[in-house]
Every structure is written in structure tokens, then in C-alpha cells.
Amino acid sequence: MKLLASLLTAAVLAASAFPAFSAGETPAAPQTNAKLDLAKGGASFAAVCAACHGADGNSTIVANPVLAQQHPQYLLKQLQEFKSGVRKDPVMQGFAATLSDEDMKNVSGWLASQKAKGGFAKDKELVALGERIFRGGIQDRNVAACAGCHSPNGAGLPAQYPRLAGQHADYTTKQLVEFRDGKRGNSLPMTQVAAKLNDREIKAVSDYIAGLR
């Protein structure tokens, strides 16, 4: 546990010194160094976040994302952007406003230490299309394969791209639609990708992602 805490501390502090964002994304605000406290992170999560995201970060509400095992750099950036208003969501902005920078680091580290439960695809008719988009993109529209950034198994790349595997299809669909329609604007690469997808393609790739392990 001490080794895990040390590794997570290093990851989160690295994110603080060198905020994780892709080209066109809004960088996270610089943070001061602070020792990561997983126990405090778990307590803060239980008090503020668990009702919507599950006791261990595995949300059972399909409109709310699974946060367990997510990269701490990504979680920290999203919390910072909810608090600053860069990412718009009245519910999350209210909750993030109650968290200090230290709280955010601790919560992000604690969530990264939790094990994500596997999800599953539901629509057999669409899942094949979703797999093609995720693994190969859509060449005639210059849509890049999701796997290129988020890895073939949806694990993502720490400090660069979030974990997607097992995420609720309803949540992923909502985020892609909001990227496409300009309601979510904190990732230019995702806005550009989603702009080229229709509703059926978004639903298909979201369902496929839900079943990745």
C-alpha cells in the first residue's frame, strides 16, 4: 500500500507540475507540491462524491461516469476545470467548489487505486460498427481510431488520455454529443473527432467501449 501511495503521489504531483492536456485542450492550473493522502482522499470521496459515483468509484447510475481506476492526472484536470468553470456542469461545479487543490489530488489518487468493474455492450447490432470505429476510425471522413489515443483495450495513456474501458455507454454517448454540439469544450481533439460522427456512430462506439476490458 505504501508503494502504491508513493507511485500515485508521484503521478499526481507530476500532473501538478506538468498538467496533462492534448493540443488544444485547456491546461490545468499549476499546483503546489503536497503529499498525497489516500485515506483523506477516500474520506473526501465518501462525503462528497460517493452518492453519485458509488462507494468505490464504480457508479451504478448510467448517467454518472465510472471513476475507479481512472488516471489521476485526468481526474485532477477535470475537477480543476469543473471548479474554474472551464468545463460546464452545474452539479459538478457545485461539488468541485467545495474541494481544495489538496482534496482534489487526494481524491484523484484514491480513485486511481480502486479497481474498475467490467462493463458490457448491450446492442449486438451496433457493437460491430462500434468496434470498427474504435479500432480503425472512419477513413473517408478522417476520423482517427479511438484506440490510437485510448489504447486498444481502452486503458488510455497516463498523463495524456483517459481510461475508457467499461464506461457506461449512456455517459460516453452524452459526452460525445456534447463535444460534437459544442456544449463541452475542454478538449479540442475530442471536439474535432465528435464533429464528424453521427448519432448512430456515437451510440455504436459508446456501446463497444462499455464492453472493453
MINU-82125 format. One line per 10 residues: their letters; for each residue x, y, z of C-alpha. Coordinates in steps of 0.001 Angstrom, whole numbers. Example, Ala and Ser with C-alpha at 12.3 -4.5 7.8 and 13.67 -1.06 7.14 Angstrom:
as = 12300 -4500 7800; 13670 -1060 7140
***
This chain:
mkllasllta = 0 0 0; 2892 2365 784; 4406 1644 -2637; 1070 2304 -4341; 655 5557 -2451; 4179 6634 -3428; 3559 5874 -7088; 228 7678 -7106; 1773 10626 -5309; 4431 10874 -7994
avlaasafpa = 1818 10663 -10747; -433 13325 -9303; 2442 15662 -8459; 3788 15207 -11963; 390 16269 -13237; 576 19313 -10983; 3958 20371 -12325; 3256 19430 -15932; -552 19433 -16451; -1855 16727 -18786
fsagetpaap = -3581 18003 -21904; -3621 17338 -25604; -3105 20017 -28228; -5920 22499 -27967; -7028 21481 -24501; -7095 23928 -21634; -4161 23146 -19293; -4759 22577 -15618; -3700 25388 -13325; -237 24993 -11741
qtnakldlak = -351 23376 -8319; 1901 23468 -5289; 3502 20227 -4183; 1702 18361 -1438; 1982 14836 -111; -789 12579 -1360; -3033 11176 1388; -5164 8289 112; -7054 7984 3393; -8133 11616 3196
ggasfaavca = -8961 11137 -456; -11239 8226 356; -12923 10184 3134; -13492 13203 889; -14866 10984 -1842; -17255 9265 582; -18506 12613 1841; -18874 14442 -1460; -18886 12011 -4402; -19997 8500 -3411
achgadgnst = -23742 9143 -3618; -23479 9663 -7376; -20362 7679 -8294; -20580 4633 -5995; -18717 3847 -2793; -15642 2648 -4701; -15969 4828 -7796; -17952 2209 -9725; -21114 4141 -10447; -24298 2109 -10841
ivanpvlaqq = -26117 5115 -12308; -25561 5015 -16064; -25709 8807 -16404; -22791 9172 -13984; -19312 8007 -15005; -17313 5180 -13529; -14290 6861 -11922; -12494 3871 -10379; -9045 3147 -11866; -9083 6374 -13877
hpqyllkqlq = -5738 8102 -14373; -5219 10591 -11528; -3880 13262 -13879; -7111 13194 -15877; -9325 13274 -12783; -7359 16157 -11302; -7645 18161 -14517; -11409 17600 -14757; -12011 18609 -11138; -9943 21747 -11618
efksgvrkdp = -11874 22628 -14747; -15243 22000 -13142; -14258 24311 -10304; -12977 27041 -12637; -15955 26736 -14967; -13875 25709 -17981; -15923 22501 -18061; -19602 23277 -17640; -21820 21205 -15349; -23817 22920 -12598
vmqgfaatls = -23870 19837 -10349; -20163 19098 -10641; -19216 22749 -10395; -21029 22916 -7070; -19289 19848 -5678; -15859 20785 -7032; -16193 24201 -5430; -16086 22517 -2013; -12740 20832 -2726; -9325 22398 -2235
dedmknvsgw = -6457 21599 -4591; -5116 19180 -1997; -8526 17497 -1731; -8656 17077 -5494; -5228 15433 -5593; -6115 13095 -2751; -9470 12122 -4276; -7882 11575 -7698; -5170 9380 -6216; -7657 7366 -4170
lasqkakggf = -9895 6745 -7197; -6915 5629 -9253; -6218 2998 -6591; -9710 1490 -6877; -10460 -1405 -9230; -12907 -730 -12046; -15592 -3344 -12593; -16054 -4610 -16127; -18994 -3408 -18171; -20637 -4941 -21202
akdkelvalg = -22053 -3973 -24582; -25827 -4201 -24963; -26631 -3677 -28640; -25457 -6618 -30750; -26476 -4885 -33975; -24319 -1835 -33316; -21341 -3267 -31477; -19604 -4400 -34688; -19803 -865 -36070; -18516 474 -32768
erifrggiqd = -15542 -1870 -32894; -14656 -765 -36423; -14714 2893 -35408; -12804 2326 -32172; -10086 235 -33801; -9934 1656 -37311; -11675 5026 -37326; -13601 6213 -40378; -11100 6769 -43168; -13312 8602 -45666
rnvaacagch = -14075 11277 -43030; -10603 11375 -41490; -11879 10107 -38155; -8949 8682 -36223; -9248 5343 -34441; -10117 5773 -30764; -7571 3063 -29943; -4761 5286 -31174; -5119 7549 -28137; -7083 5465 -25654
spngaglpaq = -5219 2172 -26380; -6705 -985 -27951; -8165 -2205 -24647; -9443 1213 -23593; -6908 1613 -20784; -5846 5033 -22029; -2423 6595 -21606; -1488 8081 -18213; -983 11866 -18260; -2363 12028 -21807
yprlagqhad = -5660 10251 -22466; -8306 8887 -20059; -9266 5298 -19457; -12495 4394 -21291; -12854 644 -20770; -16112 -325 -19080; -17513 3197 -19043; -21317 3447 -19117; -22490 3768 -22714; -25093 6371 -21753
yttkqlvefr = -22414 8598 -20222; -19996 8212 -23139; -22777 8959 -25603; -23701 12139 -23732; -20098 13350 -23672; -19556 12701 -27386; -22775 14515 -28262; -21760 17444 -26073; -18318 17577 -27680; -19954 17497 -31129
dgkrgnslpm = -22556 20138 -30282; -20131 22487 -28541; -21597 22058 -25055; -18343 20586 -23762; -15298 22484 -24884; -12331 21416 -22769; -10749 19141 -25389; -10227 20399 -28932; -9160 16955 -30267; -12378 15374 -28982
tqvaaklndr = -14472 18215 -30365; -12894 17684 -33769; -13451 13921 -33710; -17023 14060 -32424; -17957 16696 -35004; -17598 14024 -37702; -19769 11375 -36014; -23500 10912 -36422; -25845 9744 -33670; -25730 6093 -34746
eikavsdyia = -21928 6040 -34810; -21710 7703 -31413; -24116 5181 -29936; -22218 2291 -31533; -18752 3283 -30335; -20101 4084 -26847; -21666 639 -26584; -18451 -1025 -27718; -16402 912 -25168; -18710 -266 -22389
glr = -17686 -3852 -23096; -13931 -3280 -23275; -11782 -4917 -20590
***
